[in-house]
Amino acid sequence: MERGMLAVVLEGWGDPEVLQIREVPRPRPGPHEVVVKVRASGVNRADLLQRRGKYPAPPGEPQDIPGLEFSGTVEEVGEEVSLWRVGDRVMGILGGGGYAQYVAVHERAAIRVPAGIPLEDAGAIPEAFLTAYDALFRQAALTEGETVLIHAVGSGVGTAALQLAQNAGARSIGTARAPWKLDRALELGLDVAVEGGEDWVQRVLNATGGEGVDVILDLVGGGYLAGNLKVMATGARQVVVGVPSGSRAELDLRWLMTRRALIRGTVLRGRPVEEKLALSREFEHRVVPLLAARKIRPVLHTALPAHQAAEAHRLLEDNRTFGKVVLLWD
Ligand SMILES: NC(=O)c1ccc[n+]([C@@H]2O[C@H](COP(=O)([O-])OP(=O)(O)OC[C@H]3O[C@@H](n4cnc5c(N)ncnc54)[C@H](OP(=O)(O)O)[C@@H]3O)[C@@H](O)[C@H]2O)c1
């Protein structure tokens, strides 16, 4: 007989109320997969777009269950699995289906949760830290002694990025529209806090002695592009990770030329599976030890029971969060 589980299902597209708990079939492990009993399902901006019908899950992923990340314990292993045993504590990213009591993932997609980090907190790690790690170091090649500007520094990705940058010996400047988020970011180790108002460009230039920044992690998009060009140091690299302020903006190519600057975009979800598996393995080797040593930490705004998924979406939609929101399963 088919075994069931609970999941937060999209009963249609629209406001948060379309998120409803339903019983659905429980996944079985393929030969190279583990089934994880989920403790925490991270909530992401992309889930809000998916809920509104504007960001469908990639083919092959559950279309009606949102959720891009999980933490939990291995419950079942496929016959070819060699990396994990039942009971291991793991976390990871998914193409969809994360708001559920159980998820099935390739064994190489599972990442060890270090001892001492509760599973509730670990649910706040994968999407934010993998995105920030990949963008800052693999794509923008941020190095020690450089300065990085992080827009929306109080976001899940922003709070991960500022810690990773600090740990790598880079100087961090962060923007947010809400002053309370800047205060929290300073407590977390941000070097310079800049309110994302009209004069943010001048403030960033003042903070860098007029030199500008080496790397820009842009989690906001179109509204900041004109300013970004003005605060780029020679050879600067900008990575566009999110566009909540809009995806269209005018680009003065002369600024780009004179600064010999680079602007690139990135997505995690739509990448080929092999690339995501390789990133997850690299992350376990490079970033998990920093988490284990408490050099960096997950930033959890709040953990809500899974049946409060609609409230979790409202918190993000209203920009009331600092760090991450996760949904908990018993
Ligand atoms: N490319 C990828 O693979 C990938 C992966 C993960 C996340 N993302 C994207 O990265 C961004 C951050 O994700 P997250 O989950 O960490 O977000 P989050 O925690 O929900 O925080 C997003 C923050 O962005 C700021 N913001 C929202 N709308 C804005 C606007 N119109 N103008 C300026 N600032 C605005 C708000 O901060 P203030 O109110 O303080 O300004 C908000 O708290 C999102 O855009 C997300 O879609 C992309």
The ligand as an ORCA input file, in Angstrom:
! r2SCAN-3c Opt
* xyz 0 1
  N      19.506     33.454     -8.230
  C      19.323     32.540     -7.296
  O      19.652     31.368     -7.465
  C      18.724     32.956     -5.992
  C      18.770     32.113     -4.877
  C      18.244     32.577     -3.671
  C      17.690     33.840     -3.615
  N      17.625     34.610     -4.735
  C      17.084     35.967     -4.713
  O      17.902     36.724     -3.847
  C      17.120     37.700     -3.178
  C      17.259     37.485     -1.691
  O      16.607     36.278     -1.370
  P      16.210     35.968      0.133
  O      15.389     34.726      0.146
  O      17.417     36.012      0.936
  O      15.244     37.220      0.395
  P      14.535     37.738      1.706
  O      15.138     37.153      2.920
  O      13.088     37.559      1.504
  O      14.879     39.311      1.707
  C      14.684     40.101      0.591
  C      14.918     41.563      0.980
  O      15.016     42.330     -0.196
  C      14.639     43.658      0.112
  N      13.694     44.105     -0.917
  C      12.536     43.527     -1.281
  N      11.939     44.227     -2.233
  C      12.732     45.279     -2.485
  C      12.660     46.390     -3.370
  N      11.621     46.546     -4.177
  N      13.668     47.263     -3.355
  C      14.703     47.116     -2.532
  N      14.833     46.087     -1.661
  C      13.855     45.186     -1.655
  C      13.978     43.674      1.477
  O      14.871     44.237      2.425
  P      14.656     45.759      2.999
  O      13.193     45.876      3.294
  O      15.515     45.855      4.190
  O      15.116     46.651      1.937
  C      13.782     42.192      1.761
  O      13.772     41.889      3.094
  C      15.678     37.517     -3.660
  O      15.450     38.416     -4.708
  C      15.672     36.090     -4.170
  O      14.693     35.875     -5.166
  C      18.134     34.190     -5.909
*
